[in-house]
Structure formats: C-alpha cells, structure tokens
Amino acid sequence: MRKLLFGNYKAHYRVDGVWYKASTTYRTKRDADIFLASTRADVERGAWLKPPGPE
C-alpha cells in the first residue's frame, strides 16, 4: 500500500506471485487495510476472482 500525493491510499496485493492493484483509491489507511483483509480472506477460502484486465 502506498500513500498518494493528495493523501489517498492505493492498495496492492499479490496472489500466486502476481501483483494486483485495487481498482480504486481509499481515503484512509484503515479503509485500504479493510480492503486488503477482505481480499486476503477471499483468496484463502477460494472465492477470489482475478480482476478483469489485459492478459
């Protein structure tokens, strides 16, 4: 996760060695942490879907 110029946060996460970016930015670090925790839970239970994008 990184803090952007205007104070928002951009979340990044890795699944099977591939890095992905959240599709949105978050106003607070806590909001970005909540997104990452939810994504991690989805991955662990097999419910995570790869985001759309070029392959």
CYANA upper distance limits for C-alpha pairs under 8 A (distance plus 0.5 A):
  1 MET  CA      9 TYR  CA      7.21
  1 MET  CA     10 LYS  CA      6.07
  1 MET  CA     11 ALA  CA      4.88
  1 MET  CA     12 HIS  CA      5.96
  1 MET  CA     32 ALA  CA      8.19
  2 ARG  CA      9 TYR  CA      6.13
  2 ARG  CA     10 LYS  CA      6.01
  2 ARG  CA     11 ALA  CA      7.25
  3 LYS  CA      7 GLY  CA      6.51
  3 LYS  CA      8 ASN  CA      6.35
  3 LYS  CA      9 TYR  CA      5.04
  3 LYS  CA     10 LYS  CA      7.02
  4 LEU  CA      8 ASN  CA      5.83
  4 LEU  CA      9 TYR  CA      6.25
  4 LEU  CA     10 LYS  CA      7.53
  7 GLY  CA     27 ARG  CA      7.64
  8 ASN  CA     25 THR  CA      6.67
  8 ASN  CA     26 TYR  CA      5.96
  8 ASN  CA     27 ARG  CA      5.20
  8 ASN  CA     28 THR  CA      6.88
  8 ASN  CA     29 LYS  CA      8.39
  9 TYR  CA     25 THR  CA      5.98
  9 TYR  CA     26 TYR  CA      5.52
  9 TYR  CA     27 ARG  CA      6.82
  9 TYR  CA     28 THR  CA      6.98
  9 TYR  CA     29 LYS  CA      6.66
  9 TYR  CA     32 ALA  CA      7.04
 10 LYS  CA     21 LYS  CA      7.91
 10 LYS  CA     22 ALA  CA      7.22
 10 LYS  CA     24 THR  CA      7.65
 10 LYS  CA     25 THR  CA      5.39
 10 LYS  CA     26 TYR  CA      6.98
 10 LYS  CA     32 ALA  CA      7.60
 11 ALA  CA     21 LYS  CA      6.50
 11 ALA  CA     22 ALA  CA      5.87
 11 ALA  CA     25 THR  CA      7.72
 11 ALA  CA     32 ALA  CA      6.39
 11 ALA  CA     33 ASP  CA      8.41
 11 ALA  CA     35 PHE  CA      8.37
 11 ALA  CA     36 LEU  CA      7.55
 12 HIS  CA     19 TRP  CA      7.31
 12 HIS  CA     20 TYR  CA      6.13
 12 HIS  CA     21 LYS  CA      4.95
 12 HIS  CA     22 ALA  CA      6.57
 12 HIS  CA     36 LEU  CA      8.49
 13 TYR  CA     19 TRP  CA      6.13
 13 TYR  CA     20 TYR  CA      5.87
 13 TYR  CA     21 LYS  CA      6.99
 13 TYR  CA     22 ALA  CA      8.41
 13 TYR  CA     36 LEU  CA      7.70
 14 ARG  CA     18 VAL  CA      5.78
 14 ARG  CA     19 TRP  CA      4.79
 14 ARG  CA     20 TYR  CA      6.51
 15 VAL  CA     19 TRP  CA      7.08
 15 VAL  CA     20 TYR  CA      8.21
 15 VAL  CA     43 VAL  CA      8.20
 25 THR  CA     32 ALA  CA      8.23
 26 TYR  CA     31 ASP  CA      6.41
 26 TYR  CA     32 ALA  CA      6.11
 27 ARG  CA     31 ASP  CA      7.44
 28 THR  CA     32 ALA  CA      7.09
 29 LYS  CA     33 ASP  CA      6.61
 30 ARG  CA     34 ILE  CA      6.67
 31 ASP  CA     35 PHE  CA      6.87
 32 ALA  CA     36 LEU  CA      6.76
 33 ASP  CA     37 ALA  CA      6.60
 34 ILE  CA     38 SER  CA      6.64
 35 PHE  CA     39 THR  CA      6.63
 36 LEU  CA     40 ARG  CA      6.52
 37 ALA  CA     41 ALA  CA      6.69
 38 SER  CA     42 ASP  CA      6.77
 39 THR  CA     43 VAL  CA      6.77
 39 THR  CA     48 TRP  CA      7.48
 40 ARG  CA     44 GLU  CA      6.71
 41 ALA  CA     45 ARG  CA      6.78
 42 ASP  CA     46 GLY  CA      6.51
 42 ASP  CA     47 ALA  CA      5.29
 42 ASP  CA     48 TRP  CA      5.19
 43 VAL  CA     47 ALA  CA      6.53
 43 VAL  CA     48 TRP  CA      5.33
